[in-house]
Amino acid sequence: MGLPVVELQNVSFSYGGPRVLEKVNMKVEAGDFMALIGPNGSAKTTLMKIMLGLIAPDEGEVRLFGKNVRSFRQWHKIAYVPQNVGQINLSFPATVREIVVSGLFGRGMTLKGKALEDEVRKALSTVGIESLAAKLIGELSGGQRQKVLLARSLVGSPEALFLDEPTTAIDAESQEEFYGLLEQLNKEQGLTVVMITHDIGMACGMASKIGCVKNGRVDVHENTRDVTEAHIAEIMGYSIKKRRHNGR
């Protein structure tokens, strides 16, 4: 097995008061589909931002693809869909293609001409929205907009995709379709997926690992076949959202 995509060693963090993360040790291996779950305020988003070097831990080390996050420069390998990114200004006069192209900004990639068009077309095709390329973002449904944001994250063919509650603003049917796309990308293309979610049913049905974030700790369940939704709900202290998903 190669180097982990992400490795945290004794990572602790606070916002000036009590620590919200305490000596966290965890790994995300290439090809994992990891669901991060936990109650509101349990520092799931903070954990993801520390993984990506957006927040520096008070203690411990973070490594991306084997390199300390402070000196990591291969950002083309990683895509990040932050929380609430789906709240797009629908009057903004941007086309689907333009939004997808913007996914290359800030990732150290300079593509032009045919190479750029090929990458954009590939990303649009992967999520099944090639026919929407010229549409304005305000003309799309919530589910279609979420696919645009997924295509935006996939342009440039990253090796790992990090998503922070990406389905909160879309209906149940669109959520199912979105989860199916992520599962397909993970299984068929080997894309590593790390996703924060409140959907225990999805986590238990699709993820290869579940990271339970609570009281400053992260407990990783590495065999989700042995983890029931009721068990996770009990650990997390909240009720199960009844959903149907294809198991692994």
C-alpha positions as CSV (number, residue, x, y, z in Angstrom):
1,M,0.0,0.0,0.0
2,G,1.3,3.5,-0.8
3,L,1.4,6.5,1.4
4,P,-1.8,7.6,3.1
5,V,-3.7,10.5,1.5
6,V,-4.0,12.1,4.9
7,E,-2.4,11.2,8.2
8,L,-2.9,13.0,11.5
9,Q,-0.5,12.3,14.4
10,N,-1.5,13.5,17.9
11,V,-3.4,16.5,16.6
12,S,-5.0,18.8,19.1
13,F,-6.8,22.1,18.5
14,S,-8.7,24.8,20.4
15,Y,-10.2,28.1,19.6
16,G,-8.8,29.6,22.8
17,G,-10.9,27.7,25.2
18,P,-11.2,23.9,25.9
19,R,-9.8,21.8,23.1
20,V,-12.3,20.8,20.5
21,L,-9.9,18.1,19.2
22,E,-7.6,16.2,21.5
23,K,-4.6,14.0,20.4
24,V,-6.4,12.8,17.2
25,N,-4.6,10.0,15.3
26,M,-6.1,8.8,12.0
27,K,-5.4,7.9,8.4
28,V,-7.2,8.2,5.1
29,E,-5.8,5.7,2.7
30,A,-5.9,5.9,-1.1
31,G,-9.3,4.6,-2.3
32,D,-11.1,5.1,1.0
33,F,-14.6,6.4,1.2
34,M,-14.6,7.9,4.7
35,A,-17.7,9.4,6.2
36,L,-17.1,11.8,9.1
37,I,-20.2,12.0,11.4
38,G,-21.0,13.6,14.7
39,P,-23.3,16.0,16.6
40,N,-23.5,19.6,15.6
41,G,-20.5,21.5,17.1
42,S,-18.3,18.4,17.3
43,A,-15.6,20.0,15.2
44,K,-16.1,18.0,12.1
45,T,-15.5,21.0,9.8
46,T,-12.5,22.0,12.0
47,L,-11.1,18.5,11.5
48,M,-11.4,18.7,7.8
49,K,-9.9,22.1,7.6
50,I,-6.9,20.9,9.6
51,M,-6.5,17.9,7.2
52,L,-6.3,20.4,4.3
53,G,-3.9,22.8,6.0
54,L,-6.6,25.6,6.2
55,I,-6.2,25.6,10.0
56,A,-2.9,24.8,11.8
57,P,-3.2,22.5,14.8
58,D,-2.0,23.6,18.2
59,E,-0.1,20.3,18.5
60,G,0.7,17.3,16.3
61,E,1.5,16.8,12.7
62,V,-0.6,16.6,9.5
63,R,0.7,14.9,6.4
64,L,-0.8,14.9,2.9
65,F,0.5,12.2,0.6
66,G,3.4,11.7,3.0
67,K,4.5,15.3,3.2
68,N,4.0,17.7,6.1
69,V,1.0,19.9,5.2
70,R,3.0,23.1,5.7
71,S,5.4,22.2,2.8
72,F,2.8,20.4,0.7
73,R,2.5,21.9,-2.8
74,Q,0.7,19.3,-5.0
75,W,-2.7,20.9,-4.5
76,H,-3.9,19.6,-7.9
77,K,-4.2,16.2,-6.2
78,I,-6.9,17.5,-3.9
79,A,-10.4,19.1,-4.3
80,Y,-12.4,20.6,-1.5
81,V,-16.2,21.4,-1.5
82,P,-16.7,23.5,1.6
83,Q,-19.9,23.8,3.7
84,N,-22.7,26.0,2.2
85,V,-20.9,26.3,-1.2
86,G,-24.2,25.3,-2.7
87,Q,-25.7,28.6,-1.7
88,I,-25.0,30.2,-5.1
89,N,-26.3,33.7,-6.0
90,L,-28.8,32.6,-8.7
91,S,-28.7,36.0,-10.3
92,F,-25.0,35.7,-11.0
93,P,-24.6,35.6,-14.8
94,A,-22.2,32.6,-14.9
95,T,-22.6,29.6,-17.1
96,V,-22.1,26.0,-16.0
97,R,-18.9,25.8,-18.0
98,E,-17.5,29.0,-16.4
99,I,-18.2,27.7,-12.9
100,V,-16.5,24.3,-13.7
101,V,-13.4,26.1,-15.2
102,S,-13.1,28.1,-11.9
103,G,-12.4,24.8,-10.1
104,L,-8.8,25.1,-11.5
105,F,-8.2,28.3,-9.7
106,G,-6.0,28.1,-6.6
107,R,-4.9,24.5,-7.3
108,G,-1.7,25.4,-9.2
109,M,-3.0,24.2,-12.6
110,T,-2.6,26.2,-15.8
111,L,-4.5,24.6,-18.6
112,K,-5.3,26.2,-21.9
113,G,-6.9,25.5,-25.3
114,K,-7.7,21.9,-26.0
115,A,-6.3,20.6,-22.8
116,L,-8.6,22.9,-20.8
117,E,-11.7,22.0,-22.9
118,D,-10.9,18.3,-22.6
119,E,-10.8,18.5,-18.8
120,V,-14.0,20.5,-18.6
121,R,-15.8,18.2,-20.9
122,K,-14.6,15.2,-18.9
123,A,-15.8,16.7,-15.6
124,L,-19.2,17.6,-17.1
125,S,-19.5,14.1,-18.7
126,T,-18.5,12.3,-15.5
127,V,-21.5,13.8,-13.6
128,G,-23.9,13.7,-16.6
129,I,-24.4,17.4,-17.3
130,E,-22.5,17.9,-20.6
131,S,-25.8,19.2,-22.1
132,L,-26.0,22.0,-19.5
133,A,-22.6,23.6,-20.2
134,A,-24.0,26.8,-21.7
135,K,-26.9,27.2,-19.2
136,L,-26.8,29.9,-16.6
137,I,-26.4,28.6,-13.0
138,G,-29.7,30.4,-12.1
139,E,-31.6,28.3,-14.6
140,L,-30.8,25.0,-12.9
141,S,-32.5,22.9,-10.2
142,G,-30.9,22.4,-6.8
143,G,-29.8,18.9,-7.8
144,Q,-28.3,20.1,-11.1
145,R,-26.4,22.9,-9.3
146,Q,-25.0,20.3,-6.9
147,K,-23.7,18.3,-9.9
148,V,-22.1,21.5,-11.3
149,L,-20.2,21.9,-8.0
150,L,-19.1,18.3,-8.1
151,A,-17.9,18.8,-11.7
152,R,-16.1,21.9,-10.6
153,S,-14.3,19.9,-7.9
154,L,-13.4,17.1,-10.4
155,V,-11.9,19.3,-13.1
156,G,-8.2,18.6,-13.3
157,S,-8.7,14.9,-12.1
158,P,-7.9,15.2,-8.4
159,E,-6.9,12.0,-6.5
160,A,-8.9,13.0,-3.3
161,L,-12.2,14.8,-2.8
162,F,-13.2,16.4,0.5
163,L,-16.8,17.5,1.0
164,D,-18.4,19.2,3.9
165,E,-22.1,18.4,4.1
166,P,-22.7,18.7,0.3
167,T,-26.3,17.6,0.2
168,T,-28.0,19.8,2.8
169,A,-29.7,22.1,0.3
170,I,-31.1,19.5,-2.1
171,D,-34.1,17.1,-2.1
172,A,-34.0,13.5,-1.1
173,E,-34.0,12.2,-4.7
174,S,-31.2,14.5,-5.7
175,Q,-29.3,13.4,-2.6
176,E,-29.5,9.7,-3.6
177,E,-28.3,10.5,-7.1
178,F,-25.4,12.6,-5.7
179,Y,-24.4,9.8,-3.4
180,G,-24.5,7.4,-6.3
181,L,-22.1,9.5,-8.3
182,L,-19.7,9.7,-5.4
183,E,-19.9,5.9,-4.9
184,Q,-19.3,5.4,-8.6
185,L,-16.2,7.7,-8.6
186,N,-14.8,5.9,-5.6
187,K,-15.4,2.4,-6.8
188,E,-14.7,2.7,-10.6
189,Q,-12.1,5.5,-10.7
190,G,-10.5,5.0,-7.3
191,L,-11.2,8.5,-6.1
192,T,-10.6,8.9,-2.4
193,V,-13.6,10.5,-0.8
194,V,-13.8,12.1,2.7
195,M,-17.3,13.5,3.4
196,I,-18.8,15.2,6.4
197,T,-22.4,14.1,6.7
198,H,-25.3,13.7,9.2
199,D,-26.8,10.9,7.1
200,I,-26.0,7.8,9.1
201,G,-27.8,5.6,6.6
202,M,-25.5,6.7,3.8
203,A,-22.4,6.3,6.0
204,C,-23.3,2.8,7.0
205,G,-24.4,1.8,3.5
206,M,-21.7,3.3,1.3
207,A,-18.6,4.4,3.3
208,S,-15.6,2.0,3.7
209,K,-14.7,3.8,7.0
210,I,-16.7,5.9,9.4
211,G,-15.0,8.5,11.6
212,C,-17.1,9.4,14.7
213,V,-16.2,12.8,15.9
214,K,-17.3,13.6,19.5
215,N,-16.0,15.2,22.6
216,G,-12.7,16.0,20.9
217,R,-12.0,12.4,19.8
218,V,-12.2,10.7,16.4
219,D,-13.0,7.0,16.6
220,V,-12.6,5.3,13.2
221,H,-14.6,2.2,12.3
222,E,-12.7,0.5,9.6
223,N,-15.2,-2.3,8.8
224,T,-18.6,-0.7,8.2
225,R,-20.2,-4.1,7.6
226,D,-20.0,-4.7,11.3
227,V,-21.4,-1.3,12.2
228,T,-25.2,-0.8,12.5
229,E,-27.0,2.4,12.1
230,A,-28.4,2.0,15.6
231,H,-24.9,1.6,17.0
232,I,-23.6,4.7,15.3
233,A,-26.7,6.7,16.4
234,E,-26.2,5.6,20.0
235,I,-22.5,6.6,19.9
236,M,-23.4,10.0,18.3
237,G,-26.5,10.6,20.4
238,Y,-28.9,11.4,17.7
239,S,-31.7,9.7,15.8
240,I,-31.3,7.8,12.5
241,K,-32.5,9.4,9.3
242,K,-34.3,6.5,7.5
243,R,-32.8,6.2,4.0
244,R,-32.2,3.4,1.5
245,H,-28.7,2.9,0.1
246,N,-27.0,0.1,-1.7
247,G,-24.6,-1.6,0.6
248,R,-21.0,-2.5,-0.4
